[in-house]
């Protein structure tokens, strides 16, 4: 549980978009919550992906760390969340996160089923452009 758990999904998106969340409060768990909220808001995966990418890049730039944005990790997690949301009927992002704890394990959880997490996170190519699983990074 975090202090941001008191926020509804709508409030989380609005505060994040307004750059009103401290970087130390926006951890991996909140990335997953934001992904869920944006996917729930948009009927189309690509629309959600464009907004997710724009918001994360703006947040990183605002806090002086634009290099922290990682294209492959961002889009891979968004795709995994989207797939898990299908038919799930989760009331909100908190219920979704509770139902899918492997999404919170950044080292050996859901992402590790598709990528060598250490290699992909260290890759400058994968940071800049989306790299498919199994591809050289």
Backbone torsions as a table, in degrees:
resi	resn	phi	psi	omega
1	UNK	NA	142.8	177.7
2	UNK	-130.4	170.9	177.4
3	UNK	-62.4	-24.9	179.7
4	UNK	-78.2	-7.9	178.7
5	UNK	-65.0	-19.8	178.0
6	UNK	-73.5	-15.3	-179.0
7	UNK	-83.5	137.4	170.1
8	UNK	-69.5	167.5	177.5
9	UNK	-59.8	-42.1	179.0
10	UNK	-61.2	-46.2	179.4
11	UNK	-63.8	-38.3	178.3
12	UNK	-60.5	-47.4	179.8
13	UNK	-62.8	-45.9	-177.8
14	UNK	-63.6	-44.7	179.8
15	UNK	-67.6	-39.1	178.6
16	UNK	-65.0	-45.8	179.7
17	UNK	-62.4	-32.9	178.6
18	UNK	-82.3	1.9	-178.6
19	UNK	58.9	36.8	-176.3
20	UNK	-104.4	24.3	176.9
21	UNK	-122.7	131.6	179.0
22	UNK	-69.3	142.7	-179.3
23	UNK	-56.4	-35.8	-179.8
24	UNK	-68.6	-18.6	178.4
25	UNK	-91.0	-13.1	-176.4
26	UNK	-104.7	87.7	-178.0
27	UNK	-97.8	-171.3	-179.4
28	UNK	-58.6	-40.3	179.8
29	UNK	-58.6	-40.6	-179.6
30	UNK	-72.3	-30.5	173.1
31	UNK	-60.0	-44.5	179.7
32	UNK	-64.3	-43.3	177.5
33	UNK	-60.6	-43.7	179.7
34	UNK	-64.3	-41.8	177.2
35	UNK	-57.7	-48.1	178.7
36	UNK	-58.0	-49.0	-176.3
37	UNK	-60.9	-41.1	-180.0
38	UNK	-71.6	-38.3	176.7
39	UNK	-65.9	-36.1	178.0
40	UNK	-69.1	-32.1	-178.4
41	UNK	-74.6	-37.3	-176.0
42	UNK	-101.2	138.5	177.3
43	UNK	-78.0	-12.9	-173.0
44	UNK	-122.3	131.7	179.8
45	UNK	-58.5	-43.7	-176.8
46	UNK	-63.9	-40.3	177.5
47	UNK	-61.7	-43.8	178.0
48	UNK	-63.7	-40.2	-179.4
49	UNK	-64.2	-41.7	179.4
50	UNK	-62.7	-44.5	-179.7
51	UNK	-68.9	-42.4	179.8
52	UNK	-58.4	-48.9	-179.9
53	UNK	-61.0	-47.2	-178.9
54	UNK	-61.5	-45.2	-179.0
55	UNK	-65.6	-44.4	-179.4
56	UNK	-65.3	-41.3	178.9
57	UNK	-65.1	-41.1	179.0
58	UNK	-64.5	-41.3	179.2
59	UNK	-62.1	-47.7	-179.9
60	UNK	-63.1	-43.7	179.6
61	UNK	-64.7	-42.5	-179.9
62	UNK	-59.1	-35.8	-178.5
63	UNK	-93.5	11.8	173.1
64	UNK	77.0	18.3	-179.7
65	UNK	-132.4	57.4	-177.5
66	UNK	-60.6	-25.1	-180.0
67	UNK	-70.5	-11.8	179.4
68	UNK	-74.6	-22.5	178.7
69	UNK	-65.1	134.2	-178.0
70	UNK	-128.1	110.1	-174.8
71	UNK	-59.4	-48.3	-175.6
72	UNK	-67.8	-45.8	180.0
73	UNK	-62.3	-43.4	-179.8
74	UNK	-58.9	-53.7	-175.2
75	UNK	-73.0	-32.5	177.5
76	UNK	-65.2	-46.7	177.9
77	UNK	-63.2	-40.4	179.3
78	UNK	-60.7	-41.7	178.7
79	UNK	-65.2	-40.1	178.7
80	UNK	-65.7	-44.7	177.9
81	UNK	-60.9	-44.8	179.5
82	UNK	-58.0	-46.0	179.8
83	UNK	-62.6	-42.3	-179.2
84	UNK	-69.6	-27.9	179.6
85	UNK	-71.7	-25.8	-176.1
86	UNK	-58.9	114.8	178.3
87	UNK	74.0	5.3	-175.8
88	UNK	-77.0	-30.7	179.4
89	UNK	61.1	32.9	179.7
90	UNK	-74.3	135.3	-177.1
91	UNK	-65.2	-36.1	-178.3
92	UNK	-163.0	-178.1	-176.6
93	UNK	-66.3	-30.3	179.0
94	UNK	-66.9	-41.7	177.0
95	UNK	-65.8	-39.0	179.2
96	UNK	-62.5	-48.2	179.9
97	UNK	-61.2	-41.3	179.0
98	UNK	-63.0	-34.3	-178.7
99	UNK	-80.7	-15.5	-175.6
100	UNK	-133.3	64.4	-176.4
101	UNK	-64.1	-21.7	178.9
102	UNK	-65.8	-18.7	175.9
103	UNK	-69.9	-19.3	-178.5
104	UNK	-89.1	-12.2	178.7
105	UNK	-91.0	93.2	-174.2
106	UNK	-70.2	-22.0	-176.6
107	UNK	-86.9	-45.7	-174.9
108	UNK	-131.3	14.6	-178.2
109	UNK	-87.5	-139.4	-172.3
110	UNK	-58.6	-42.8	-178.2
111	UNK	-63.9	-33.9	-178.2
112	UNK	-68.3	-14.6	175.5
113	UNK	-70.9	-20.5	-175.8
114	UNK	-114.6	-28.1	-173.2
115	UNK	-132.8	153.8	164.6
116	UNK	-79.0	101.1	-170.4
117	UNK	-59.3	-42.9	178.9
118	UNK	-60.7	-43.1	-178.5
119	UNK	-69.9	-42.8	-176.2
120	UNK	-70.4	-38.3	179.9
121	UNK	-71.5	-25.9	179.1
122	UNK	-86.0	-13.0	-174.2
123	UNK	-77.2	123.9	176.6
124	UNK	-70.6	-31.6	176.7
125	UNK	-65.8	-49.0	-179.1
126	UNK	-66.4	-24.6	175.8
127	UNK	-69.3	-37.7	-176.1
128	UNK	-85.4	-39.8	-175.5
129	UNK	-132.2	154.1	178.2
130	UNK	-69.0	128.4	179.1
131	UNK	-114.4	127.8	178.6
132	UNK	-68.2	152.9	176.6
133	UNK	-58.0	141.8	177.9
134	UNK	83.2	-5.4	-180.0
135	UNK	-87.3	155.1	175.1
136	UNK	-67.4	138.5	179.7
137	UNK	-117.8	NA	NA
